[in-house]
Amino acid sequence: QIIGIKNCKISDYNGCSLSTLNTSNIFVDPEVPQTAAVKQWIASGGLTSGVQSKSQAGGGGVGNQGPKGVTERYTCKSLQENRLGTGEKPDYVDVRGTITFIKRENMWYPACPEEGVNKKVVQQPDGSWFCEQTNKNYPNCENRYIMSCVISDFTGSQWVTCFNETGQALIGRTADDMAALREENEGLFDQAVMEANFSNYVFRLRVKEEMNNDETRLRCSVIKATSIDWASENRQLLAAITSYSV
């Protein structure tokens, strides 16, 4: 019998593996032309013949680039269930979720003000800032976001890290502005953080399993957060529902 799976995840874990999602469908001997072709291949001895390995050109040196449509998005729970990020390369996936918590501590770091450097700088006794990469002192630093957040959906929640551009998009202010606001008025600072909570986005995540203090953790970084166009979202959901009708 031939097994067909619609909407599954393909990863390079242990060479190649298939993982089902919440939206996956499994068919036995599906009525598609490929079924006959596979049966003919088996009948001609295909199972005992050698398999030629094929590599995919391009890809930018990354792992699974992740789904695009609403039916192939991941949930917070399925990030763990589908063993994302366990291969040599990270996975890139989409999750629709809500920001439910933003950690206020260590929201940013002092960075080198030279364009494109972005390395952390250290304040000197005279008040200047020293960058080890450029080996220079600067009168000021540039604060850059390295923000820890929790995103949630109907299945659970997931800690994610937002870097400067994404953090600025979510908060609506630069890290320098937020640092100044915290110094001037802690109450207004807290209000600005709270206003960013409970907003809905489609998050493009970079997912990679990493070791931290001899403990394996799934590290998720937000590459992009896209505000949801609900009219377009609903059209896609209706189309997906229609495709499942018998």
C-alpha positions, 0 to 999 in steps of 0.5 A: 500500500502507498501512504500519502500525507498532505501538509507534512513537514520535511526536515533533515533530521537523521537524513530525512524525516516527515512529521505530521502537523495539526492540519495533516491528512493521511491517505492510503492508496490516494487516487492521484497519478503518483500512486500508480507511478510508485507502485510501478517503481516498486514492482520493477525492483525499486526498493532494492535498487540504490538510492541516489542522493540529491542536494538542493541548490541555494537555500542560503545555508539554512534548514527548513524555510518554513511554511507560507500559507495559513494551513501550514503554520505551526502552533506553539505546541507543535514547535516542540512536538515536531522536533524543530531545530534539532538538525544541523541547521535552524528551521524557519517557520510561521506562527500566528500568536499574541504577545502576552508578556514582555520582560522589562529587565535587560530589554536592550544592550549598549551597542557600538554607534558605528553603522553595521557593527552592533557589538556590545560596548563597555562604559569607561571611568571617564563616561565614554564607551569602548568597543573591542571590535573597532578598538575605539572610544565613543562619547555615546552608545546606541541602545539596541533591543534584545527583548525576551517575550512570550507569544501565545496561541490556543495550544500554549506559549513560547518564549522568543527573542526579539532583536532591534528591528523587530523590537522597535516594530513591536514597541513602536519606539527605539531602544534609546527612546525607551531608555530615556523614558525609563529614566524620566518616568517609570510609569510611562515606561511601564505603560509603553510596554503594556501597550505592546502586549496582547497584539496579534502577529504572524511571527516568522521564527528562527528555531534552533535547539541549543545547549545552555548549562548542560540543558537542551533548550529550544531557542526561537528568535523573531525574524519578522512580525507581521500585523494581521490583515484580518480580511485576507486572513479570513479569506485564506481560512475559508479557502482552506476549509473549502479544500477539506470539504468532501 
